[in-house]
Amino acid sequence: MKKETQCIHEGYYPKNGESRVLPITMSTAFRYDTTEQVGDLFDLKDNGYFYTRLGNPTIAAAEGKLAALEGGVGAMMTSSGQSASMLSVLTLASAGDSIVCATAIYGGTFNLFDVTLRRLGIEFIFVDFNDFEQVERSIKPNTKALFCETLANPALRVTDIQKISEIAHRHGLPLIMDSTFATPYLCRPFEFGADIVVHSSTKYLDGHDVSVGGFIVDSGNFDWANGNFPSFTTPDESYHGLVYARDCGKAAYITKARVQLMRDMGAQASPFNAWLTNLGMETLCVRMERHCQNALKVAEFLSKQKQVRSITYPMLKGDPEREKCVKYMGGMGSGVISFELENREQCVKFMNSLKLVSLLVHVADLRSCALHPASSTHRQLSDAALAAAGISPSLIRLSVGLENADDIIQDISDALACVK
Ligand SMILES: *Cc1c(COP(=O)(O)O)cnc(C)c1O
């Protein structure tokens, strides 16, 4: 099946007389006739449901759809993108291990790694993933994975997935990619060598700004028995001595993520949120196509305005990421643009003059929205501190929605006219 068809049909296959639309199974537990049946579920001999923290039919449908879209062997839905990133790392790394991570990543992921997981004893080495030599030099004997984003939020850098995955594999390490901004419609990182994909489904997968969620997807391609991952090749005493790399076939990683980490941490999605996310994913392809078309039109308009000092959009002519965007994302730049006006005051004026485009701490929504980090998320920082964090005080991040492009452009044009 092609992606458009997968979006609609994968994950839920109603039998004769069953509900055409995915039902919401809002139940914590599942009933069985015999205790032997329950035992088989615990032993993973049978794959039914017994408790929603570990599995639920509605959650499983959303997981099946995304796994199919990414071309993976299995997926696990989580309560948020943050918990997906956290569990993706904790499934393969412990205190004393290190992860080599791109500097251009989502701020929430940076805090999770640099503060909270570092506090638990995992070292994160942040490097520029465009500098392949530095990436390779940063790998140490205790390194367990490389982590980066397909299209980085908010830097809008495109990762050279082939190059980075080659480096990871040369050292017997998996490449984990946060593919939130690309979505499987624009890019399937597994086709270029990535091993694990994580998503914040809060963004384009849901797409309607209604539910927070996340996913981890396993390609099934990585060899966990290569000697670098003892926790996959020695018995898990907390799970009846299961040896993931031996007993779980290609799904070793995603099984461990679920039966060990999800069991212990309980960061599962609500079946209702899984249902909303599944509904959003059904229209992912048509929405992404329009997000990309609209964003390109808006970026082209902005690039011609005298008040705009600089602009970043991966598919704009002259953008340094354009070639990689064509190679890895089919020449579609997703829906987010960043641009600079002359100074902080101009940005405040511009933001306050927007009418259709809403001021929102969010991206990748069907409604166009804009954020000025210097006056909102990063307002406590001085211009100097902002510069140190790599954020210009005059930077605006614009998430282009699904309204008519002419209306979006008119609103931006009117707001720019208020800026001297
Ligand atoms: C928003 C976001 C996250 C965090 O996701 P939540 O669902 O908000 O927890 C992670 N990665 C990227 C790239 C994001 O944009």
Ligand as a Chemical Component Dictionary entry (heavy atoms), coordinates in Angstrom:
data_LIG
# 
_chem_comp.id                   LIG 
_chem_comp.type                 NON-POLYMER 
_chem_comp.pdbx_formal_charge   0 
_chem_comp.three_letter_code    LIG 
# 
loop_
_chem_comp_atom.comp_id 
_chem_comp_atom.atom_id 
_chem_comp_atom.alt_atom_id 
_chem_comp_atom.type_symbol 
_chem_comp_atom.charge 
_chem_comp_atom.model_Cartn_x 
_chem_comp_atom.model_Cartn_y 
_chem_comp_atom.model_Cartn_z 
_chem_comp_atom.pdbx_ordinal 
LIG C1 C1 C 0 7.212  19.068 20.567 1  
LIG C2 C2 C 0 8.388  18.223 20.294 2  
LIG C3 C3 C 0 8.795  17.225 21.200 3  
LIG C4 C4 C 0 8.106  17.020 22.529 4  
LIG O1 O1 O 0 6.846  16.510 22.341 5  
LIG P1 P1 P 0 5.624  16.664 23.388 6  
LIG O2 O2 O 0 4.576  15.866 22.724 7  
LIG O3 O3 O 0 5.332  18.118 23.517 8  
LIG O4 O4 O 0 6.101  16.057 24.672 9  
LIG C5 C5 C 0 9.873  16.450 20.853 10 
LIG N1 N1 N 0 10.536 16.632 19.702 11 
LIG C6 C6 C 0 10.177 17.584 18.811 12 
LIG C7 C7 C 0 10.952 17.743 17.556 13 
LIG C8 C8 C 0 9.094  18.414 19.082 14 
LIG O5 O5 O 0 8.762  19.369 18.200 15 
# 
loop_
_chem_comp_bond.comp_id 
_chem_comp_bond.atom_id_1 
_chem_comp_bond.atom_id_2 
_chem_comp_bond.value_order 
_chem_comp_bond.pdbx_ordinal 
LIG C1 C2 SING 1  
LIG C2 C3 SING 2  
LIG C2 C8 DOUB 3  
LIG C3 C4 SING 4  
LIG C3 C5 DOUB 5  
LIG C4 O1 SING 6  
LIG O1 P1 SING 7  
LIG P1 O2 DOUB 8  
LIG P1 O3 SING 9  
LIG P1 O4 SING 10 
LIG C5 N1 SING 11 
LIG N1 C6 DOUB 12 
LIG C6 C7 SING 13 
LIG C6 C8 SING 14 
LIG C8 O5 SING 15 
# 
